[in-house]
Amino acid sequence: MPLTQKEISLLAHSPLFQGVEEEVLLHLAELEGASLVRFEPGVVYSPQHFRRSLAVVLSGQLQVTKGALAVSVLGPGDLFGAAALYSDEPEFAATVTAKRPSRCLMLEHHLVDRLLAEQGQIRENYLRYLTGRVRFLSGRLQTLAQPGVEGKLARYLLANGGSSCPATELCQRLGVSRASLYRAFSALEDSGLITRKGKTITVIDPVGLETVL
């Protein structure tokens, strides 16, 4: 089954294909080295079973873990597989689990090579994406190095302007339990460092919050 019009529109707004001519996207799935794959719930990619392919999520939801650590949750437009794309070393591959039925566009490494060489916009997008991933993972390592949950939460709030995300996603990002997260929120609020109103979080004492790090 070829790409649907909805999927082509999704690709046009994905990190890899933003600004790319629609004619390129229309025939992307027909190129040698491209395939459309449907994943049922379960592990779809791991250090023991991985493909040297870059995947674009078209529908569904997948979770990325590294060891016992939940790294991120992927939805339509997100990518996975970049870390092992040019390596035969399995430790570079994370584990990706489909949380619900998901459909992905898989691009084998030789096709990625071709697209990067022929399409300047894709090359620029991919470099920007990789830079963003490096920054994200560096931030994750810094967060995990904090001495406690309050320190991890404080760093996250300072780095994100006080904004938050759904509790489940934030727990995964910080590598903490929901109960621990709520206790940390309460402690920071009781200390007069932040305020909470519904899902809106405001940092009222950034200097004080830095002392928690």
C-alpha positions in Angstrom: 0.0 0.0 0.0 1.6 3.3 -1.0 1.8 6.5 1.1 -1.6 8.1 1.7 -2.1 11.8 1.1 -2.3 12.3 4.9 1.1 10.5 5.3 2.7 12.6 2.6 1.4 15.8 4.4 2.9 14.4 7.7 6.3 13.8 6.1 6.3 17.3 4.8 6.1 18.5 8.4 8.5 16.0 9.8 12.1 16.9 11.0 13.7 15.1 8.1 11.5 16.4 5.2 10.5 19.9 6.0 10.9 22.2 3.0 11.4 19.2 0.6 9.5 19.4 -2.7 6.2 17.4 -2.7 7.2 15.6 -5.8 10.1 13.9 -3.9 7.8 12.9 -1.1 5.1 11.5 -3.5 7.5 8.8 -4.8 9.6 8.3 -1.6 8.1 4.9 -0.7 8.7 3.6 -4.2 12.5 4.1 -4.1 14.8 1.2 -3.8 15.6 0.8 -0.1 12.3 2.2 1.1 9.6 0.1 2.7 6.3 0.7 4.6 6.2 -1.6 7.7 3.3 -2.1 10.1 4.4 -3.0 13.7 2.1 -4.7 16.1 2.5 -4.0 19.9 5.8 -5.3 21.2 9.6 -4.9 20.7 10.3 -3.9 17.1 13.9 -2.8 17.3 16.7 -3.7 19.7 20.4 -4.3 20.0 19.6 -8.0 19.3 17.3 -7.3 16.4 17.9 -4.1 14.4 18.1 -2.8 10.9 20.5 -0.3 9.5 17.6 1.8 8.5 16.2 5.2 9.5 12.5 5.0 10.4 9.9 7.7 10.2 6.8 7.0 12.3 3.6 7.5 10.3 1.1 6.4 12.8 0.8 4.8 16.3 3.1 5.3 19.3 6.5 3.8 20.2 8.7 4.1 23.2 12.5 4.2 23.1 14.5 2.8 26.0 18.2 2.4 26.6 18.9 -0.4 29.1 16.3 0.2 31.8 15.9 3.9 31.1 13.0 5.3 29.1 14.4 7.8 26.7 11.5 9.1 24.8 8.0 8.4 23.3 7.6 8.6 19.6 4.6 9.6 17.6 3.8 10.5 14.0 6.6 12.4 12.3 9.3 11.3 14.8 12.4 9.3 13.7 14.3 6.4 15.1 17.3 4.2 14.1 19.8 7.0 13.5 22.3 5.8 16.1 22.8 2.4 14.4 22.4 3.6 10.8 26.1 3.5 10.0 27.3 1.0 12.6 27.3 -2.7 12.8 27.8 -2.5 16.6 24.6 -3.6 18.3 25.2 -1.6 21.4 24.5 1.6 19.5 20.9 0.5 19.0 18.3 1.4 21.5 15.2 -0.7 22.2 12.0 0.5 20.5 8.7 -0.9 21.6 5.4 -0.3 19.8 2.8 0.7 22.4 0.0 0.3 19.9 -0.2 -0.8 16.2 2.2 1.5 14.3 3.1 2.2 10.7 6.6 3.4 9.7 8.5 4.3 6.6 11.8 2.5 6.7 14.8 4.0 4.7 17.8 1.7 4.4 21.2 3.3 4.9 22.2 3.3 1.2 19.0 5.2 0.4 19.6 7.7 3.2 23.1 8.2 1.7 21.6 8.9 -1.7 19.0 11.3 -0.3 21.6 13.2 1.6 23.8 13.5 -1.4 21.1 14.5 -3.8 18.8 16.6 -1.6 20.4 19.6 0.1 17.3 20.3 2.2 17.2 16.8 3.5 20.9 17.0 4.3 20.4 20.2 6.2 17.4 18.8 8.1 19.2 15.7 9.1 22.2 17.6 10.5 19.8 19.8 12.4 18.0 16.7 13.7 21.3 15.0 14.8 22.4 18.2 16.6 19.1 18.4 18.4 19.4 14.7 19.5 22.9 15.4 20.9 21.7 18.3 22.9 18.7 16.3 24.2 20.8 13.3 25.3 23.4 15.6 26.9 20.6 17.2 28.9 19.3 13.8 29.8 22.7 12.8 31.1 23.0 16.0 33.2 19.5 15.4 34.6 20.3 11.9 35.6 23.5 13.0 37.3 21.5 15.1 39.7 21.6 13.8 43.4 17.8 13.5 43.8 14.4 13.9 42.2 14.1 17.6 43.2 17.4 18.3 41.5 16.3 16.6 38.3 13.0 18.4 38.3 14.7 21.7 39.1 17.1 21.3 36.1 14.2 20.4 33.8 12.1 23.4 34.8 15.0 25.8 34.5 15.9 24.4 31.0 12.4 24.6 29.8 11.3 28.0 31.1 9.2 26.5 33.8 6.9 24.7 31.3 6.0 21.1 32.0 4.6 18.1 30.0 2.2 15.3 31.0 3.2 13.6 34.2 3.8 10.2 32.6 6.1 11.7 29.9 7.9 13.8 32.5 8.5 10.7 34.7 10.0 9.0 31.7 12.3 11.9 30.9 13.5 12.2 34.4 13.6 8.4 35.1 11.5 8.7 38.3 8.3 7.4 39.6 5.0 9.4 39.6 4.9 9.4 43.4 8.5 10.8 43.6 7.7 13.4 41.0 4.7 14.7 42.9 6.7 14.8 46.1 9.4 16.9 44.3 6.8 19.3 42.9 5.3 19.7 46.4 8.7 20.3 47.9 9.7 23.0 45.4 6.3 24.6 45.8 6.4 24.6 49.6 9.9 26.2 49.4 8.4 29.1 47.4 10.4 28.3 44.3 7.6 27.5 41.9 3.8 27.8 41.7 1.4 25.4 40.1 -2.0 26.3 38.7 -3.6 23.3 36.9 -1.0 22.1 34.4 0.8 25.5 34.4 4.0 25.7 36.3 5.7 29.0 36.9 9.3 29.4 38.3 9.1 32.4 40.7 12.6 32.1 42.1 15.1 30.9 39.4 18.1 31.7 41.6 16.7 29.7 44.5 15.8 26.9 42.1 19.4 26.7 41.0 20.5 26.0 44.6 18.6 22.7 44.4 20.9 21.5 41.6 
